[in-house]
């Protein structure tokens, strides 16, 4: 079992690492705001947006099952009515 002093030392180290990570994130965000947008076909922001959309789509049936069921019914109905 770890002693109180060891746990406090580990906690201090973890807080320092967290502060360093937060500082690095702030620097990265600041540099992204200052940077000009790139005109690549697949920019990192586009990939991030697609990832967010896919994550939301994966969670949607679990968060709102009634809306998911109604949407599936509506899509099925529309596809069934097409000729």
Buried (B, 14 or more C-beta within 10 A) or exposed (E): EEEEEEEEEEEEEEEEEEEEEEEEEEEEEEEEEEEEEEEEEEEEEEEEEEEEEEEEEEEEEEEEEEEEEEEEEEEEEEEEEEE
